[in-house]
């Protein structure tokens, strides 16, 4: 809930919250990362559904390449 306040970072709020609950800094950072995955997937899926009609056939290769690079990194 604190992360909904303007200027407060979601990742910082989850890391600090995890540390207050007794997690180590590393465990808190991992928790924050794993918590972000479904949020980013939902935001990306929503944006895709809003704009999928404007995607050209040639854009598919670029999207797949971008996803592959992001996965590797």
C-alpha positions in Angstrom: 0.0 0.0 0.0 2.9 2.4 0.7 4.1 2.0 -2.8 0.9 3.6 -4.1 2.0 6.9 -2.6 3.5 9.1 -5.3 7.3 9.1 -5.2 7.6 5.8 -3.3 9.4 3.0 -5.3 7.5 -0.3 -5.4 10.8 -2.3 -5.2 12.1 -0.2 -2.3 8.8 -0.7 -0.4 8.9 -4.5 -0.8 12.6 -4.7 0.1 12.2 -2.6 3.2 9.0 -4.5 4.1 10.8 -7.8 3.7 13.7 -6.7 5.9 11.2 -5.6 8.6 9.8 -9.1 8.5 13.3 -10.6 9.2 14.4 -11.4 5.6 18.0 -10.7 4.6 18.8 -8.0 2.1 19.3 -10.7 -0.6 16.1 -12.5 0.2 14.2 -9.2 0.2 15.6 -8.3 -3.2 14.7 -11.7 -4.6 11.2 -11.4 -3.2 10.8 -8.0 -4.8 12.0 -9.3 -8.2 9.6 -12.3 -8.1 6.8 -10.0 -7.0 7.5 -7.8 -10.1 7.3 -10.6 -12.6 3.5 -11.0 -12.6 3.0 -7.3 -12.5 5.2 -6.7 -15.5 3.6 -9.6 -17.4 0.1 -8.2 -16.8 1.1 -4.7 -17.9 2.8 -6.1 -21.0 -0.1 -8.3 -21.8 -2.5 -5.3 -21.4 -0.4 -3.1 -23.6 -0.2 -5.9 -26.2 -4.0 -6.4 -26.2 -4.5 -2.6 -26.8 -2.0 -2.4 -29.7 -2.0 -5.9 -31.3 -4.0 -4.7 -34.3 -1.3 -2.3 -35.4 1.5 -5.0 -35.4 2.7 -5.8 -38.9 4.0 -9.2 -40.1 7.6 -7.9 -40.1 7.3 -6.7 -36.5 6.8 -10.3 -35.2 10.5 -11.1 -35.7 11.6 -8.0 -33.9 9.2 -8.8 -31.0 10.5 -12.3 -30.7 14.1 -11.2 -30.9 13.5 -8.6 -28.2 11.8 -11.2 -26.0 14.7 -13.7 -26.5 17.3 -11.1 -25.6 15.3 -10.0 -22.5 15.0 -13.6 -21.4 18.7 -14.2 -21.8 19.7 -11.0 -20.0 
